Amino acid sequence: MPFKLNLRAAPDFALPGHAVIGVNGLDAGAFLQSQCMNDVDALTPGAWQYNGWLNPQGRVLALFYLAKPSTGDYLMILPAGDPTALIEGLRRYVFRAKVRLTHLHEWHAAGCIAGDGPAAPDVRSEDADHHTLHMPGAPWHRSLRLSTRRFPADDTAAEAWHALDMAGGWPWLHGDQLGRWTPQMLGLQRLSAFSLKKGCYPGQEIVARTHYLGKSKRDLLSVRGNGLHAGQPLQHGAQELGTVVDAAAAGDWGLAVLPAPMPEAATLSNPAGEACVTAIEIC
């Protein structure tokens, strides 16, 4: 891993900043299929996928997990960002469709780090009152749980969860990082977070053109340094090369969009000092 972290097994602990949006109605599936960048029709009852919403220029406006519980409704889980802004943005495209989007304040997200071992065998989300999303990745077995009960705070475990998400190539996008990056710039093809085969959706032409006419000139890489934070520029000499997209609370490492390919161990600078590029590791 590109960081040193004393991971430990942790039972259900609150995941601050995670919001849950319910999407239901007769046209919910068709609406999501027309707006989301991943293939919603491929979801089977009880499953989930990495997904997101793009603007017409193919830039990411939101990243979320999209779950299809056996109850038939859909759940969007945002690890970061403003759920109200996402709901208002999507509602502009509902028109006459029978779709309801609701910020489910009564639902709370928790992480569970079960310890060193093989990844869970499936990615299921079951039960009307308690949903569990088994996260991919090894060697730590993680589950994201949703429930109407509140979970205890554990800042150390929550930061470990964030670190493991970043190590897997799943950045948490905040504020000015929204609307800046294409899915390829964020390396989201590694997570199968967008589709090249489904029908039209906002930004689909840009995504397809980038894939079929040439590789993206930028990619998501991990960086080590001091005082790193989202939105911070990274420079080589006087030349600005990229931007930190997400960073650990300690500011000692994070994820940045940089030119591709970028030599490992390349030395960059930020306003707080030096930064060193390391290859992204997908757990």
Stockholm file with secondary structure:
# STOCKHOLM 1.0

chainA/1-283         MPFKLNLRAAPDFALPGHAVIGVNGLDAGAFLQSQCMNDVDALTPGAWQYNGWLNPQGRVLALFYLAKPSTGDYLMILPAGDPTALIEGLRRYVFRAKVRLTHLHEWHAAGCIAGDGPAAPDVRSEDADHHTLHMPGAPWHRSLRLSTRRFPADDTAAEAWHALDMAGGWPWLHGDQLGRWTPQMLGLQRLSAFSLKKGCYPGQEIVARTHYLGKSKRDLLSVRGNGLHAGQPLQHGAQELGTVVDAAAAGDWGLAVLPAPMPEAATLSNPAGEACVTAIEIC
#=GR chainA/1-283 SS CCSCCCCCCEEEEECTTCEEEEEESTTHHHHHHHHBSSCGGGCCTTEEEEEEEECTTSCEEEEEEEEECTTSCEEEEESSSCHHHHHHHHHTTTTTCCCEEEECTTCEEEEEEEEESCCCSCCBCCCSSEEEEEECCSSEEEEEEEESSCCCCCHHHHHHHHHHHHHTTCCCCCGGGTTSCCTTTTTGGGGTCSCSSSCCCTTHHHHHHHHHHCCCSEEEEEEEESSCCTTCEEEETTEEEEEEEEECTTSSEEEEEEESSCCTTCEEEETTEEEEEECCCCC
#=GC SS_cons         CCSCCCCCCEEEEECTTCEEEEEESTTHHHHHHHHBSSCGGGCCTTEEEEEEEECTTSCEEEEEEEEECTTSCEEEEESSSCHHHHHHHHHTTTTTCCCEEEECTTCEEEEEEEEESCCCSCCBCCCSSEEEEEECCSSEEEEEEEESSCCCCCHHHHHHHHHHHHHTTCCCCCGGGTTSCCTTTTTGGGGTCSCSSSCCCTTHHHHHHHHHHCCCSEEEEEEEESSCCTTCEEEETTEEEEEEEEECTTSSEEEEEEESSCCTTCEEEETTEEEEEECCCCC
//
